[in-house]
Amino acid sequence: MNKGITKLVAGILAASMMLTACGKADKKETDGLKKVTVILDWTANTNHTGLYVAKEKGYYKDLGLDVEIVEPAEGSSLQLLAAGKGEFAISYQEDFTYARTAESKLPLKAIAAIIQHNTSGYTSPKSKGIETVKDFEGKVYGGYGGPSEDAILQMVMEDGGADFSKLTSVVVGTEDFFMATKNNIDFELTFEGWTNIEARLKGEEVNFIPLRELNESLDYYTPIIATSDKVIETDEDMIYKFMEATTKGYEFAMEQPEEAAKVLVNEVSGIDQELAIESQKYLADQYKADADRWGEMKDSVWNNYTKVMLENNLIQEDLAASEAYTNEYLPK
């Protein structure tokens, strides 16, 4: 069994670890409201702004929900979701596909795409001279430890006529991109709407190679919102309400990005306001992009990336799009 899948399944056993609240202060529970927990994929950032807007503006409360937004101390948000530690989790199509095709499948469903297109790509300081995948030869890639990283790197390098064996790949985890690339790392996979904007604000020149331009199948959904089969079976009405309010939060972020960014900064400690605002302006056009409505997903996107994972032996069985996601809970 793929090591990444083994790690994912084993992680469920540790899913009872403590969750850390992302807000500046604990919020008092309001009598009569239904308690709902959303587990983030990472430290709070502008990918998550719609959630914080919906909470701060009272959209959740108006529909009878008391929503707590948390981040996992360690481990996967999907592991925690499957273990019943929350009603919703933020994740990525990549991790979700592993979770749904593992030997011990996690009973989960994707219910919204936060961003319509993959905005990640390979970023490097301009001084490194990395402009194409051919330039990856002889360089050091700093990874986040994902099970598909090297396989995708090998695929795009071979497609671009480069020799994957000439690349060194190491795991840097959460180390700051700017610190890492000043040391022994040449390039990393980053989100254009965060690290690349931070580089511009810092006056750091970078080169960026978007994943989706290297292979259209790599234009997968990242991040997504997921829930569990158990929540669907036991509290479907709550899901409709949660998605109605969350959609309203992201629509606000699209229409008023600067104000939305200020909400995020006020609710979460340690986020630079200038970075948040510039990132939010970028994402305002990315959340919905060319979709008919925010959150909507398509079979083709799920099927194309599943095919890539199968062809690269990253998963051992197919995952039908209908089994992976639904648009049912999005406002009509």
Secondary structure, 3 states (H helix, E strand, C coil): CCHHHHHHHHHHHHCCCCEEECCCCCCCCCCCCEEEEEECCCCCCHHHHHHHHHHHCCHHHHCCEEEEEEEECCCCHHHHHHCCCCCEEEECHHHHHHHHHCCCCCCEEEEEECCCCCCEEEEEEHHHCCCCHHHHCCCEEEECCCCCHHHHHHHHHHHCCCCHHHCEEEECCCCCHHHHCCCCCCEEEEEHHHHHHHHHHHCCCEEEEEHHHHCHHHCCCCCEEEEEHHHHHHCHHHHHHHHHHHHHHHHHHHHCHHHHHHHHHHHCCCCCHHHHHHHHHHHHCCCCCCCCCCECCCHHHHHHHHHHHHHCCCCCCCCCHHHHECCCCCCC
